[in-house]
Amino acid sequence: MDLLSTLKSRFFPPELCRIAKTGDVAAIVDFLARTSVVVVAADLGDSAPMDADPNAIIAIVEAAGQRKSFDGEVHKYELDGEVFLPVFTDAAAAELFCGAYVSLLGQIHAFRLFRVPGAYVRNGIADKNIIVVNPQSDNEVEIDRSKSEAIRAGLTETDDLNDAKFLSLALPAAGISQPIEFTPET
């Protein structure tokens, strides 16, 4: 990220980040109900060591490319006994997180990024999960457990996966982030 982009993101954070920082549950629910967010599909598929040969990396990408549709499960991560649900304002923020996550795991993964209706976040918030907006970015906002549960209660339940749109396949350890073309199977 260049200096101008860094300054812009710091002084003009995405709207969801600004609203989340206020802690106003009603405003967060309202925003999520009328917009979309980016999520990482839960199925990370196979992995390879960081020093994997190109053929192993190609196999991971091809396998991820075969998993074309969003099955409804959102990736979560655990840290210090807490379970976090990462939600992103855009693909760039999600890719930044994926890069940090790969570094933490020490394994190469291909991440499938999807844009989903914000209300769909409700389905990913289980009891005691904590929502984190744009984790690993300058605009990271952690929403505590009680407010995350209140957001879940405030959002309308939805299971319509037809609105999930594939954005890209990110392979951060190899420096690849690129949309791939396909039509989700119905």
DOTI-728298 format. One record per residue (C-alpha): residue number from 0; residue in three letters; x, y, z. Coordinates in nm, 3 decimals, decimal comma, m for minus. Example, Ala and Ser with C-alpha at 12.3 -4.5 7.8 and 13.67 -1.06 7.14 Angstrom:
REM residues 2
<lumti><num>0</num><residuo>ala</residuo><east>1,230</east><north>m0,450</north><up>0,780</up></lumti>
<lumti><num>1</num><residuo>ser</residuo><east>1,367</east><north>m0,106</north><up>0,714</up></lumti>
***
This chain:
REM residues 186
<lumti><num>0</num><residuo>met</residuo><east>0,000</east><north>0,000</north><up>0,000</up></lumti>
<lumti><num>1</num><residuo>asp</residuo><east>0,145</east><north>0,336</north><up>m0,096</up></lumti>
<lumti><num>2</num><residuo>leu</residuo><east>0,155</east><north>0,639</north><up>0,131</up></lumti>
<lumti><num>3</num><residuo>leu</residuo><east>m0,148</east><north>0,807</north><up>m0,026</up></lumti>
<lumti><num>4</num><residuo>ser</residuo><east>m0,361</east><north>0,493</north><up>0,014</up></lumti>
<lumti><num>5</num><residuo>thr</residuo><east>m0,247</east><north>0,453</north><up>0,375</up></lumti>
<lumti><num>6</num><residuo>leu</residuo><east>m0,337</east><north>0,814</north><up>0,458</up></lumti>
<lumti><num>7</num><residuo>lys</residuo><east>m0,670</east><north>0,788</north><up>0,279</up></lumti>
<lumti><num>8</num><residuo>ser</residuo><east>m0,770</east><north>0,469</north><up>0,465</up></lumti>
<lumti><num>9</num><residuo>arg</residuo><east>m0,666</east><north>0,619</north><up>0,798</up></lumti>
<lumti><num>10</num><residuo>phe</residuo><east>m0,850</east><north>0,950</north><up>0,757</up></lumti>
<lumti><num>11</num><residuo>phe</residuo><east>m1,143</east><north>0,823</north><up>0,549</up></lumti>
<lumti><num>12</num><residuo>pro</residuo><east>m1,223</east><north>0,474</north><up>0,678</up></lumti>
<lumti><num>13</num><residuo>pro</residuo><east>m1,498</east><north>0,269</north><up>0,511</up></lumti>
<lumti><num>14</num><residuo>glu</residuo><east>m1,847</east><north>0,351</north><up>0,637</up></lumti>
<lumti><num>15</num><residuo>leu</residuo><east>m1,892</east><north>0,014</north><up>0,812</up></lumti>
<lumti><num>16</num><residuo>cys</residuo><east>m1,569</east><north>0,072</north><up>1,006</up></lumti>
<lumti><num>17</num><residuo>arg</residuo><east>m1,680</east><north>0,420</north><up>1,111</up></lumti>
<lumti><num>18</num><residuo>ile</residuo><east>m2,020</east><north>0,293</north><up>1,225</up></lumti>
<lumti><num>19</num><residuo>ala</residuo><east>m1,870</east><north>m0,009</north><up>1,404</up></lumti>
<lumti><num>20</num><residuo>lys</residuo><east>m1,633</east><north>0,217</north><up>1,598</up></lumti>
<lumti><num>21</num><residuo>thr</residuo><east>m1,932</east><north>0,399</north><up>1,747</up></lumti>
<lumti><num>22</num><residuo>gly</residuo><east>m2,061</east><north>0,075</north><up>1,899</up></lumti>
<lumti><num>23</num><residuo>asp</residuo><east>m2,417</east><north>0,174</north><up>1,801</up></lumti>
<lumti><num>24</num><residuo>val</residuo><east>m2,576</east><north>m0,168</north><up>1,746</up></lumti>
<lumti><num>25</num><residuo>ala</residuo><east>m2,888</east><north>m0,025</north><up>1,577</up></lumti>
<lumti><num>26</num><residuo>ala</residuo><east>m2,674</east><north>0,171</north><up>1,327</up></lumti>
<lumti><num>27</num><residuo>ile</residuo><east>m2,459</east><north>m0,136</north><up>1,254</up></lumti>
<lumti><num>28</num><residuo>val</residuo><east>m2,769</east><north>m0,352</north><up>1,200</up></lumti>
<lumti><num>29</num><residuo>asp</residuo><east>m2,922</east><north>m0,087</north><up>0,973</up></lumti>
<lumti><num>30</num><residuo>phe</residuo><east>m2,604</east><north>m0,060</north><up>0,767</up></lumti>
<lumti><num>31</num><residuo>leu</residuo><east>m2,562</east><north>m0,438</north><up>0,732</up></lumti>
<lumti><num>32</num><residuo>ala</residuo><east>m2,929</east><north>m0,474</north><up>0,634</up></lumti>
<lumti><num>33</num><residuo>arg</residuo><east>m2,889</east><north>m0,235</north><up>0,340</up></lumti>
<lumti><num>34</num><residuo>thr</residuo><east>m2,544</east><north>m0,314</north><up>0,205</up></lumti>
<lumti><num>35</num><residuo>ser</residuo><east>m2,311</east><north>m0,600</north><up>0,122</up></lumti>
<lumti><num>36</num><residuo>val</residuo><east>m1,984</east><north>m0,721</north><up>0,273</up></lumti>
<lumti><num>37</num><residuo>val</residuo><east>m1,700</east><north>m0,947</north><up>0,170</up></lumti>
<lumti><num>38</num><residuo>val</residuo><east>m1,642</east><north>m1,280</north><up>0,344</up></lumti>
<lumti><num>39</num><residuo>val</residuo><east>m1,398</east><north>m1,566</north><up>0,308</up></lumti>
<lumti><num>40</num><residuo>ala</residuo><east>m1,556</east><north>m1,905</north><up>0,236</up></lumti>
<lumti><num>41</num><residuo>ala</residuo><east>m1,501</east><north>m2,145</north><up>0,525</up></lumti>
<lumti><num>42</num><residuo>asp</residuo><east>m1,364</east><north>m2,431</north><up>0,316</up></lumti>
<lumti><num>43</num><residuo>leu</residuo><east>m0,999</east><north>m2,340</north><up>0,272</up></lumti>
<lumti><num>44</num><residuo>gly</residuo><east>m0,930</east><north>m2,671</north><up>0,100</up></lumti>
<lumti><num>45</num><residuo>asp</residuo><east>m0,584</east><north>m2,818</north><up>0,082</up></lumti>
<lumti><num>46</num><residuo>ser</residuo><east>m0,271</east><north>m2,642</north><up>0,190</up></lumti>
<lumti><num>47</num><residuo>ala</residuo><east>0,097</east><north>m2,663</north><up>0,111</up></lumti>
<lumti><num>48</num><residuo>pro</residuo><east>0,410</east><north>m2,561</north><up>0,298</up></lumti>
<lumti><num>49</num><residuo>met</residuo><east>0,543</east><north>m2,212</north><up>0,229</up></lumti>
<lumti><num>50</num><residuo>asp</residuo><east>0,835</east><north>m2,360</north><up>0,034</up></lumti>
<lumti><num>51</num><residuo>ala</residuo><east>0,610</east><north>m2,575</north><up>m0,187</up></lumti>
<lumti><num>52</num><residuo>asp</residuo><east>0,704</east><north>m2,632</north><up>m0,546</up></lumti>
<lumti><num>53</num><residuo>pro</residuo><east>0,501</east><north>m2,461</north><up>m0,820</up></lumti>
<lumti><num>54</num><residuo>asn</residuo><east>0,313</east><north>m2,782</north><up>m0,906</up></lumti>
<lumti><num>55</num><residuo>ala</residuo><east>0,176</east><north>m2,808</north><up>m0,551</up></lumti>
<lumti><num>56</num><residuo>ile</residuo><east>0,063</east><north>m2,445</north><up>m0,564</up></lumti>
<lumti><num>57</num><residuo>ile</residuo><east>m0,103</east><north>m2,498</north><up>m0,901</up></lumti>
<lumti><num>58</num><residuo>ala</residuo><east>m0,287</east><north>m2,801</north><up>m0,760</up></lumti>
<lumti><num>59</num><residuo>ile</residuo><east>m0,421</east><north>m2,588</north><up>m0,472</up></lumti>
<lumti><num>60</num><residuo>val</residuo><east>m0,541</east><north>m2,318</north><up>m0,712</up></lumti>
<lumti><num>61</num><residuo>glu</residuo><east>m0,705</east><north>m2,571</north><up>m0,945</up></lumti>
<lumti><num>62</num><residuo>ala</residuo><east>m0,882</east><north>m2,743</north><up>m0,654</up></lumti>
<lumti><num>63</num><residuo>ala</residuo><east>m1,008</east><north>m2,408</north><up>m0,521</up></lumti>
<lumti><num>64</num><residuo>gly</residuo><east>m1,126</east><north>m2,315</north><up>m0,869</up></lumti>
<lumti><num>65</num><residuo>gln</residuo><east>m1,339</east><north>m2,629</north><up>m0,879</up></lumti>
<lumti><num>66</num><residuo>arg</residuo><east>m1,527</east><north>m2,522</north><up>m0,565</up></lumti>
<lumti><num>67</num><residuo>lys</residuo><east>m1,728</east><north>m2,268</north><up>m0,753</up></lumti>
<lumti><num>68</num><residuo>ser</residuo><east>m2,020</east><north>m2,185</north><up>m0,533</up></lumti>
<lumti><num>69</num><residuo>phe</residuo><east>m2,060</east><north>m2,044</north><up>m0,187</up></lumti>
<lumti><num>70</num><residuo>asp</residuo><east>m2,201</east><north>m2,309</north><up>0,045</up></lumti>
<lumti><num>71</num><residuo>gly</residuo><east>m2,306</east><north>m2,058</north><up>0,309</up></lumti>
<lumti><num>72</num><residuo>glu</residuo><east>m2,028</east><north>m2,123</north><up>0,559</up></lumti>
<lumti><num>73</num><residuo>val</residuo><east>m1,809</east><north>m1,825</north><up>0,647</up></lumti>
<lumti><num>74</num><residuo>his</residuo><east>m1,448</east><north>m1,862</north><up>0,760</up></lumti>
<lumti><num>75</num><residuo>lys</residuo><east>m1,385</east><north>m1,796</north><up>1,129</up></lumti>
<lumti><num>76</num><residuo>tyr</residuo><east>m1,063</east><north>m1,807</north><up>1,326</up></lumti>
<lumti><num>77</num><residuo>glu</residuo><east>m0,973</east><north>m1,874</north><up>1,686</up></lumti>
<lumti><num>78</num><residuo>leu</residuo><east>m0,730</east><north>m1,669</north><up>1,890</up></lumti>
<lumti><num>79</num><residuo>asp</residuo><east>m0,669</east><north>m1,698</north><up>2,264</up></lumti>
<lumti><num>80</num><residuo>gly</residuo><east>m0,981</east><north>m1,910</north><up>2,310</up></lumti>
<lumti><num>81</num><residuo>glu</residuo><east>m1,209</east><north>m1,659</north><up>2,132</up></lumti>
<lumti><num>82</num><residuo>val</residuo><east>m1,379</east><north>m1,725</north><up>1,797</up></lumti>
<lumti><num>83</num><residuo>phe</residuo><east>m1,379</east><north>m1,435</north><up>1,552</up></lumti>
<lumti><num>84</num><residuo>leu</residuo><east>m1,594</east><north>m1,378</north><up>1,245</up></lumti>
<lumti><num>85</num><residuo>pro</residuo><east>m1,400</east><north>m1,159</north><up>0,999</up></lumti>
<lumti><num>86</num><residuo>val</residuo><east>m1,612</east><north>m0,931</north><up>0,781</up></lumti>
<lumti><num>87</num><residuo>phe</residuo><east>m1,461</east><north>m0,704</north><up>0,517</up></lumti>
<lumti><num>88</num><residuo>thr</residuo><east>m1,566</east><north>m0,387</north><up>0,343</up></lumti>
<lumti><num>89</num><residuo>asp</residuo><east>m1,391</east><north>m0,482</north><up>0,019</up></lumti>
<lumti><num>90</num><residuo>ala</residuo><east>m1,176</east><north>m0,750</north><up>m0,145</up></lumti>
<lumti><num>91</num><residuo>ala</residuo><east>m0,851</east><north>m0,561</north><up>m0,079</up></lumti>
<lumti><num>92</num><residuo>ala</residuo><east>m0,913</east><north>m0,569</north><up>0,298</up></lumti>
<lumti><num>93</num><residuo>ala</residuo><east>m0,996</east><north>m0,941</north><up>0,278</up></lumti>
<lumti><num>94</num><residuo>glu</residuo><east>m0,678</east><north>m1,011</north><up>0,080</up></lumti>
<lumti><num>95</num><residuo>leu</residuo><east>m0,470</east><north>m0,828</north><up>0,342</up></lumti>
<lumti><num>96</num><residuo>phe</residuo><east>m0,621</east><north>m1,051</north><up>0,612</up></lumti>
<lumti><num>97</num><residuo>cys</residuo><east>m0,561</east><north>m1,365</north><up>0,402</up></lumti>
<lumti><num>98</num><residuo>gly</residuo><east>m0,193</east><north>m1,274</north><up>0,372</up></lumti>
<lumti><num>99</num><residuo>ala</residuo><east>m0,159</east><north>m1,232</north><up>0,749</up></lumti>
<lumti><num>100</num><residuo>tyr</residuo><east>m0,351</east><north>m1,554</north><up>0,810</up></lumti>
<lumti><num>101</num><residuo>val</residuo><east>m0,122</east><north>m1,752</north><up>0,577</up></lumti>
<lumti><num>102</num><residuo>ser</residuo><east>0,179</east><north>m1,613</north><up>0,763</up></lumti>
<lumti><num>103</num><residuo>leu</residuo><east>0,028</east><north>m1,718</north><up>1,095</up></lumti>
<lumti><num>104</num><residuo>leu</residuo><east>m0,051</east><north>m2,071</north><up>0,970</up></lumti>
<lumti><num>105</num><residuo>gly</residuo><east>0,276</east><north>m2,113</north><up>0,785</up></lumti>
<lumti><num>106</num><residuo>gln</residuo><east>0,082</east><north>m2,285</north><up>0,507</up></lumti>
<lumti><num>107</num><residuo>ile</residuo><east>m0,030</east><north>m2,172</north><up>0,161</up></lumti>
<lumti><num>108</num><residuo>his</residuo><east>m0,408</east><north>m2,168</north><up>0,110</up></lumti>
<lumti><num>109</num><residuo>ala</residuo><east>m0,628</east><north>m2,047</north><up>m0,173</up></lumti>
<lumti><num>110</num><residuo>phe</residuo><east>m0,899</east><north>m1,824</north><up>m0,028</up></lumti>
<lumti><num>111</num><residuo>arg</residuo><east>m1,230</east><north>m1,782</north><up>m0,207</up></lumti>
<lumti><num>112</num><residuo>leu</residuo><east>m1,376</east><north>m1,436</north><up>m0,150</up></lumti>
<lumti><num>113</num><residuo>phe</residuo><east>m1,747</east><north>m1,368</north><up>m0,186</up></lumti>
<lumti><num>114</num><residuo>arg</residuo><east>m1,962</east><north>m1,056</north><up>m0,165</up></lumti>
<lumti><num>115</num><residuo>val</residuo><east>m2,277</east><north>m1,134</north><up>0,034</up></lumti>
<lumti><num>116</num><residuo>pro</residuo><east>m2,567</east><north>m0,926</north><up>0,165</up></lumti>
<lumti><num>117</num><residuo>gly</residuo><east>m2,466</east><north>m0,773</north><up>0,498</up></lumti>
<lumti><num>118</num><residuo>ala</residuo><east>m2,763</east><north>m0,940</north><up>0,667</up></lumti>
<lumti><num>119</num><residuo>tyr</residuo><east>m2,605</east><north>m1,273</north><up>0,582</up></lumti>
<lumti><num>120</num><residuo>val</residuo><east>m2,348</east><north>m1,201</north><up>0,855</up></lumti>
<lumti><num>121</num><residuo>arg</residuo><east>m2,623</east><north>m1,306</north><up>1,098</up></lumti>
<lumti><num>122</num><residuo>asn</residuo><east>m2,581</east><north>m1,669</north><up>0,988</up></lumti>
<lumti><num>123</num><residuo>gly</residuo><east>m2,211</east><north>m1,663</north><up>1,072</up></lumti>
<lumti><num>124</num><residuo>ile</residuo><east>m2,249</east><north>m1,524</north><up>1,424</up></lumti>
<lumti><num>125</num><residuo>ala</residuo><east>m2,277</east><north>m1,819</north><up>1,657</up></lumti>
<lumti><num>126</num><residuo>asp</residuo><east>m2,306</east><north>m1,787</north><up>2,032</up></lumti>
<lumti><num>127</num><residuo>lys</residuo><east>m2,001</east><north>m1,613</north><up>2,175</up></lumti>
<lumti><num>128</num><residuo>asn</residuo><east>m1,848</east><north>m1,519</north><up>1,835</up></lumti>
<lumti><num>129</num><residuo>ile</residuo><east>m1,690</east><north>m1,178</north><up>1,800</up></lumti>
<lumti><num>130</num><residuo>ile</residuo><east>m1,728</east><north>m0,981</north><up>1,476</up></lumti>
<lumti><num>131</num><residuo>val</residuo><east>m1,411</east><north>m0,816</north><up>1,346</up></lumti>
<lumti><num>132</num><residuo>val</residuo><east>m1,445</east><north>m0,566</north><up>1,062</up></lumti>
<lumti><num>133</num><residuo>asn</residuo><east>m1,140</east><north>m0,550</north><up>0,833</up></lumti>
<lumti><num>134</num><residuo>pro</residuo><east>m0,901</east><north>m0,744</north><up>1,059</up></lumti>
<lumti><num>135</num><residuo>gln</residuo><east>m0,530</east><north>m0,677</north><up>1,002</up></lumti>
<lumti><num>136</num><residuo>ser</residuo><east>m0,600</east><north>m0,340</north><up>0,840</up></lumti>
<lumti><num>137</num><residuo>asp</residuo><east>m0,553</east><north>0,016</north><up>0,964</up></lumti>
<lumti><num>138</num><residuo>asn</residuo><east>m0,932</east><north>0,026</north><up>1,004</up></lumti>
<lumti><num>139</num><residuo>glu</residuo><east>m0,977</east><north>m0,292</north><up>1,208</up></lumti>
<lumti><num>140</num><residuo>val</residuo><east>m1,273</east><north>m0,276</north><up>1,445</up></lumti>
<lumti><num>141</num><residuo>glu</residuo><east>m1,351</east><north>m0,552</north><up>1,692</up></lumti>
<lumti><num>142</num><residuo>ile</residuo><east>m1,713</east><north>m0,564</north><up>1,803</up></lumti>
<lumti><num>143</num><residuo>asp</residuo><east>m1,736</east><north>m0,720</north><up>2,147</up></lumti>
<lumti><num>144</num><residuo>arg</residuo><east>m1,929</east><north>m1,039</north><up>2,211</up></lumti>
<lumti><num>145</num><residuo>ser</residuo><east>m2,241</east><north>m0,881</north><up>2,360</up></lumti>
<lumti><num>146</num><residuo>lys</residuo><east>m2,276</east><north>m0,632</north><up>2,074</up></lumti>
<lumti><num>147</num><residuo>ser</residuo><east>m2,207</east><north>m0,909</north><up>1,818</up></lumti>
<lumti><num>148</num><residuo>glu</residuo><east>m2,491</east><north>m1,110</north><up>1,971</up></lumti>
<lumti><num>149</num><residuo>ala</residuo><east>m2,717</east><north>m0,802</north><up>1,965</up></lumti>
<lumti><num>150</num><residuo>ile</residuo><east>m2,633</east><north>m0,751</north><up>1,597</up></lumti>
<lumti><num>151</num><residuo>arg</residuo><east>m2,724</east><north>m1,113</north><up>1,530</up></lumti>
<lumti><num>152</num><residuo>ala</residuo><east>m3,057</east><north>m1,065</north><up>1,707</up></lumti>
<lumti><num>153</num><residuo>gly</residuo><east>m3,126</east><north>m0,745</north><up>1,511</up></lumti>
<lumti><num>154</num><residuo>leu</residuo><east>m3,060</east><north>m0,883</north><up>1,164</up></lumti>
<lumti><num>155</num><residuo>thr</residuo><east>m3,327</east><north>m1,067</north><up>0,970</up></lumti>
<lumti><num>156</num><residuo>glu</residuo><east>m3,247</east><north>m1,432</north><up>0,909</up></lumti>
<lumti><num>157</num><residuo>thr</residuo><east>m3,153</east><north>m1,507</north><up>0,550</up></lumti>
<lumti><num>158</num><residuo>asp</residuo><east>m3,036</east><north>m1,818</north><up>0,375</up></lumti>
<lumti><num>159</num><residuo>asp</residuo><east>m3,064</east><north>m1,703</north><up>0,015</up></lumti>
<lumti><num>160</num><residuo>leu</residuo><east>m2,727</east><north>m1,794</north><up>m0,130</up></lumti>
<lumti><num>161</num><residuo>asn</residuo><east>m2,830</east><north>m1,670</north><up>m0,474</up></lumti>
<lumti><num>162</num><residuo>asp</residuo><east>m2,714</east><north>m1,324</north><up>m0,373</up></lumti>
<lumti><num>163</num><residuo>ala</residuo><east>m2,360</east><north>m1,442</north><up>m0,293</up></lumti>
<lumti><num>164</num><residuo>lys</residuo><east>m2,123</east><north>m1,324</north><up>m0,566</up></lumti>
<lumti><num>165</num><residuo>phe</residuo><east>m1,779</east><north>m1,472</north><up>m0,620</up></lumti>
<lumti><num>166</num><residuo>leu</residuo><east>m1,516</east><north>m1,196</north><up>m0,620</up></lumti>
<lumti><num>167</num><residuo>ser</residuo><east>m1,176</east><north>m1,358</north><up>m0,643</up></lumti>
<lumti><num>168</num><residuo>leu</residuo><east>m0,942</east><north>m1,636</north><up>m0,556</up></lumti>
<lumti><num>169</num><residuo>ala</residuo><east>m0,656</east><north>m1,511</north><up>m0,339</up></lumti>
<lumti><num>170</num><residuo>leu</residuo><east>m0,331</east><north>m1,701</north><up>m0,295</up></lumti>
<lumti><num>171</num><residuo>pro</residuo><east>m0,138</east><north>m1,452</north><up>m0,081</up></lumti>
<lumti><num>172</num><residuo>ala</residuo><east>0,178</east><north>m1,654</north><up>m0,013</up></lumti>
<lumti><num>173</num><residuo>ala</residuo><east>0,240</east><north>m1,667</north><up>m0,386</up></lumti>
<lumti><num>174</num><residuo>gly</residuo><east>0,141</east><north>m1,303</north><up>m0,437</up></lumti>
<lumti><num>175</num><residuo>ile</residuo><east>m0,163</east><north>m1,390</north><up>m0,646</up></lumti>
<lumti><num>176</num><residuo>ser</residuo><east>m0,503</east><north>m1,230</north><up>m0,615</up></lumti>
<lumti><num>177</num><residuo>gln</residuo><east>m0,712</east><north>m1,257</north><up>m0,921</up></lumti>
<lumti><num>178</num><residuo>pro</residuo><east>m1,072</east><north>m1,300</north><up>m1,015</up></lumti>
<lumti><num>179</num><residuo>ile</residuo><east>m1,141</east><north>m1,621</north><up>m1,199</up></lumti>
<lumti><num>180</num><residuo>glu</residuo><east>m1,435</east><north>m1,658</north><up>m1,431</up></lumti>
<lumti><num>181</num><residuo>phe</residuo><east>m1,704</east><north>m1,914</north><up>m1,362</up></lumti>
<lumti><num>182</num><residuo>thr</residuo><east>m2,075</east><north>m1,942</north><up>m1,310</up></lumti>
<lumti><num>183</num><residuo>pro</residuo><east>m2,180</east><north>m2,091</north><up>m0,978</up></lumti>
<lumti><num>184</num><residuo>glu</residuo><east>m2,367</east><north>m2,417</north><up>m1,016</up></lumti>
<lumti><num>185</num><residuo>thr</residuo><east>m2,734</east><north>m2,398</north><up>m0,932</up></lumti>
***
